[in-house]
Every structure is written in C-alpha cells, then in structure tokens.
Amino acid sequence: MNLDQLLDDYLSHVAIERGYSPHTVAAYRSDLVELISFTEARGPAVAAAIDLPLLRDWLWAATERGLARTSIARRAASARGFTAWLTRRGLLEADPGARLKAPRAQRTLPRVITEQAVTDALAALSDRAAGGSPAEVRDLAIIELLYASALRVSELVGLDLDDVDRRRRIVRVLGKGSKERMVPYGAPAARAIDRYLDEARPAIVASASASASASASAPTTPVTRAVFLGARGARLGVRSVYRLVAAILAEIPGTGPSGPHAFRHTAATHLLDGGADLRAVQEFLGHASLGTTQIYTHVSSERLKQSYRTAHPRA
C-alpha cells in the first residue's frame, strides 16, 4: 500500500476513532501531503522510506523556506502521530518520529482588550442595534456572548437553539475533541440574546423565506436549528464572525490578531484579573491542560508591570 492510501486511512482513524475536529484533520492532511511529496522526491513512496534522517531533512527544508517555529513544531507533531500509527500497524519496525525533535513554538502573549474598550465597543453596538435592524441586533448578541462566555468562534457558530438555556443563562458547547461543556453568560448577554431570539432571528427567517419564495431557483429556505443565522437564513459562517470582529477591533488601539479569539483571550484575562481561580478558568475555557490556561497569568503579570511602570513614581 502506498503512502497516499495509508494517509487516507490514517486521517479516517484520527477523525473517527480519535474524534479530531475537521480543522485539525485538515491541518494534518496539509502537513503529511507535503511529507509524502518530500519522500517521493527521494525514492519510492512507501512507509519504510520514512526514517529519522528523512524527517529531519523535511523539517530543515521547511526551516530554510522561512516557516515560523510554530509551523515547524506543528509539522513535527503531525509526523510523529503518523509514524506512531504506521508502527502500530506493523508497517515500520521502529518509530522514527519518537526521536524527532522540533524547535519549541514561541508562545506570544495574546491580544487583550481593556475593560473600558470592551465597554465602549459594546455600547456602540447597542446604539446601532437600538434601530431594530435584525443583523445589528444579531451582531450585538454575538459579541456579548463571545466576551461573556469566552467561546471559540467554531463553538459560537455551532450553537443550536436547544443548546441555549435562557432560564439558567447557560450555553452547551461542543469544544475541541468533541468535549461538551456548559458555560454561563451574564445579564447583559442575556438581554442581547433574548432580544435576538425573540425579535431578530424570526425576522431573518421571515426575510429569507420571502426571498426564497420569490426565487425560482430556490423555492424553499433550508430549515436550520442554528442560533445565529446569516441573511439567507442558513447557519452563520466563521468568516462572517471574523469580519464582524475585525471591524470592531480596527477601531480599538492595540496590536495583535483581530479575530474572535481576541474576545476569548480578553474574557479569560479579565476573569483572572478579577480574582477567578485558574482551574475554574481552565474549565470555563475548555482547556485540556492547565498549562494552556497559564498563558493568561503571564498576560495579567505583564499588564500589572505596565501599570506599575506607568503609575509608580519610582518605576
């Protein structure tokens, strides 16, 4: 069996048996397709051709092309998973990936928005939503929930109506590795979500149905239980949320990524700044490892240092 066939089997394994997300499977595929191409350039594309020198040369070639340390580290992890699986299948006598080392990914501090900037942004969205536009009411609910519950964007757009417990102010989300968790949200988010679900979402559905009825090519509107809908009445996409957040963050001073994760980072940091327990924040975020959550303690420390340098007379 050639490496292309083995790769298909491996990706099915990690998707079905390991429960990896489509995003993770796509990243594995991208990395390993390049590894197979690199192997083919040196000889037969068979499992036995993958040894430690080849893996090291593959990573070195990526480094020479200027790939970031994070990308190199991810490629090494993809290769290790693949070679471990090949070894378990009996296609390799020993696992070459077990001895493969890659540079540690440099962990940069995430972008965090100040509490005042968040308040101002939400106030501006609320003012726009006051006009009653269904899309603007929806946008306010999205940002309120992103900040209130620190959701990943995939978790947000994946919400269905049954996932929202409006009485208890809790959302049920399916996170990485198909792990389910219950996440609370506060009163301001509750007001925005209730208004969206009671007024704006039905208006979006009605508008989409009317447009579909008038179109010969699309006589019916797809029925969806998604919480957040696009203009055509289907589940809102990740890119739409990215565009919304990018437009908001463009008005806020600061550097760093301008995607929805900025609100997740911000919520986590503000929780720790307010005295929340680190393990409670870990559960809130759905992190498998406490080490992942600890990055926010560094953010809080940096913010403290900056405040000290700005405010202390002998700083």
Secondary structure, DSSP 8 states (H G I E B T S, - for coil): --HHHHHHHHHHIIIIIS---HHHHHHHHHHHHHHHHHHHTTS--SGGG--HHHHHHHHHHHHHTT--HHHHHHHHHHHHHHHHHHHHTTSSSS-GGGG---------------HHHHHHHHHHHHHHHTT--HHHHHHHHHHHHHHHH---HHHHHT-BGGGEETTTTEEEEE-GGG-EEEEE--HHHHHHHHHIIIIIHHHHHHHHHHHHHT-SS--S-----BSSB-TTSSB--HHHHHHHHHHHHTTS---S--STHHHHHHHHHHHHHTT--HHHHHHHHT-S-HHHHTHHHHHHHHHHHHHHHHH-TT-
